[in-house]
Amino acid sequence: MLGWSIHVFPANASGRHDSPDLVCSWQTGLGDTDWLTLMVKKRRALMVHAGGYPCAYVMCWDDLLPELLQQPKPYQGPTVIGEDYLMEQGWWQGKKVNPEALMRCKPDTIMQVNAWDQS
C-alpha cells in the first residue's frame, strides 16, 4: 500500500500498536502527513525522526487535538492499484480511538505522532 500508518500516543509511552496508551491510529494515503509538516513550520511540533520508519513528531496535546479532529483527510491522489489493494480518491481506513487513553491526556501532555511509511 502507498501511504501512511499514523499512531498517536504520549511521548513517554511505548508507541506500540497494541499499547494501552495508544490514543488513536489510522491508515491514510500519500501526502497525508502534510498536516504534521505544517505543525512543524508553525513551530507547534518538532520532528524528532525522519525517514518513514517512522517519521516521528512531538508536540503538546493542546496543539495536537485540533489537528486530530480534522484527520484523516480522504485520499485525493490518482487511483493506485497494488498487488492486493485498490486505493481510489476519497479512501482512508477507519480511525481507531482508545477512549481511556484519550481521557488521560492533559493540555500539557507531550504527545508523539509516528507516521510509518507503508510503501
PAKOL-145543 format. One record per residue (C-alpha): x, y, z; residue number from 1; chain. Coordinates in steps of 0.25 Angstrom, whole numbers, plus 5000, padded with zeros to 4 digits. Example, Ala and Ser with C-alpha at 12.3 -4.5 7.8 and 13.67 -1.06 7.14 Angstrom:
<rs>
R	X	Y	Z	pos	unit
R	5049	4982	5031	1	A .
R	5055	4996	5029	2	A .
</rs>
This chain:
<rs>
R	X	Y	Z	pos	unit
R	5000	5000	5000	1	A .
R	5005	5014	4997	2	A .
R	5002	5023	5009	3	A .
R	5004	5024	5024	4	A .
R	5000	5017	5037	5	A .
R	4998	5028	5047	6	A .
R	5000	5025	5062	7	A .
R	4997	5036	5073	8	A .
R	5002	5033	5088	9	A .
R	5008	5040	5100	10	A .
R	5023	5042	5097	11	A .
R	5027	5034	5109	12	A .
R	5019	5022	5105	13	A .
R	5024	5011	5096	14	A .
R	5016	5015	5084	15	A .
R	5013	5000	5080	16	A .
R	5001	4998	5072	17	A .
R	4995	4989	5084	18	A .
R	4999	4998	5095	19	A .
R	4988	5003	5105	20	A .
R	4994	5017	5103	21	A .
R	4991	5018	5088	22	A .
R	4981	5029	5087	23	A .
R	4978	5027	5072	24	A .
R	4982	5021	5059	25	A .
R	4978	5021	5045	26	A .
R	4983	5018	5031	27	A .
R	4983	5028	5020	28	A .
R	4989	5031	5006	29	A .
R	5001	5038	5000	30	A .
R	5003	5053	5005	31	A .
R	4994	5051	5017	32	A .
R	5005	5055	5027	33	A .
R	5005	5070	5021	34	A .
R	4997	5074	5034	35	A .
R	5010	5069	5042	36	A .
R	5019	5077	5033	37	A .
R	5010	5089	5035	38	A .
R	5011	5088	5050	39	A .
R	5026	5088	5050	40	A .
R	5026	5100	5041	41	A .
R	5017	5107	5050	42	A .
R	5026	5103	5062	43	A .
R	5015	5095	5069	44	A .
R	5022	5082	5067	45	A .
R	5037	5077	5066	46	A .
R	5041	5065	5056	47	A .
R	5050	5056	5064	48	A .
R	5052	5045	5054	49	A .
R	5051	5045	5039	50	A .
R	5051	5034	5028	51	A .
R	5038	5028	5030	52	A .
R	5041	5016	5039	53	A .
R	5035	5024	5046	54	A .
R	5035	5039	5043	55	A .
R	5033	5044	5058	56	A .
R	5028	5057	5063	57	A .
R	5026	5062	5077	58	A .
R	5016	5073	5082	59	A .
R	5007	5077	5093	60	A .
R	4993	5071	5094	61	A .
R	4987	5085	5093	62	A .
R	4993	5087	5080	63	A .
R	4991	5073	5074	64	A .
R	4976	5072	5078	65	A .
R	4970	5082	5068	66	A .
R	4978	5075	5057	67	A .
R	4974	5061	5061	68	A .
R	4959	5065	5060	69	A .
R	4961	5068	5045	70	A .
R	4969	5055	5042	71	A .
R	4969	5047	5034	72	A .
R	4966	5054	5021	73	A .
R	4961	5046	5010	74	A .
R	4972	5042	4999	75	A .
R	4972	5052	4988	76	A .
R	4982	5046	4978	77	A .
R	4981	5037	4966	78	A .
R	4976	5023	4967	79	A .
R	4986	5013	4972	80	A .
R	4986	4999	4968	81	A .
R	4995	4990	4977	82	A .
R	4997	4975	4978	83	A .
R	4986	4973	4987	84	A .
R	4979	4986	4989	85	A .
R	4972	4998	4981	86	A .
R	4973	5012	4986	87	A .
R	4963	5022	4980	88	A .
R	4960	5036	4983	89	A .
R	4953	5038	4996	90	A .
R	4960	5026	5002	91	A .
R	4964	5025	5017	92	A .
R	4964	5013	5026	93	A .
R	4956	5015	5039	94	A .
R	4961	5023	5051	95	A .
R	4963	5015	5064	96	A .
R	4961	5023	5076	97	A .
R	4964	5018	5091	98	A .
R	4955	5026	5100	99	A .
R	4962	5022	5112	100	A .
R	4976	5027	5107	101	A .
R	4969	5039	5101	102	A .
R	4963	5044	5115	103	A .
R	4977	5043	5121	104	A .
R	4983	5053	5112	105	A .
R	4984	5067	5118	106	A .
R	4987	5080	5111	107	A .
R	5002	5080	5114	108	A .
R	5004	5065	5112	109	A .
R	5015	5063	5102	110	A .
R	5010	5055	5091	111	A .
R	5017	5047	5079	112	A .
R	5011	5044	5066	113	A .
R	5018	5033	5058	114	A .
R	5016	5033	5043	115	A .
R	5020	5019	5037	116	A .
R	5023	5019	5022	117	A .
R	5014	5007	5016	118	A .
R	5021	5007	5002	119	A .
</rs>
